[in-house]
Amino acid sequence: MNKIWFKRKLYGWGWTPSSWEGWLFTLAWIIVFIYSVQKINDHEWLKNLVVVFIMIAFLIFICYKKGEKPKWQWGKRLED
């Protein structure tokens, strides 16, 4: 069985890190994202926008593949 890196949020839709791999990936992603945003050049705004969208899509993809199935929830899960 695959280890879950991200669990569903308790309120709303999305994920939160639940293992050291999830936290490490999230930290690395934030560092790369901040570095990329700092390198933004006003003359290449479209290229930079594409990079930001690709990074966000990559984050969502990894969370979807390594996490629980996402769904809207409001409070404690029924299976808990």
Secondary structure as UniProt FT lines:
FT   STRAND          6..8
FT   STRAND          11..12
FT   STRAND          15..17
FT   HELIX           20..38
FT   HELIX           42..44
FT   HELIX           45..66
FT   STRAND          73..74
FT   TURN            78..79
//
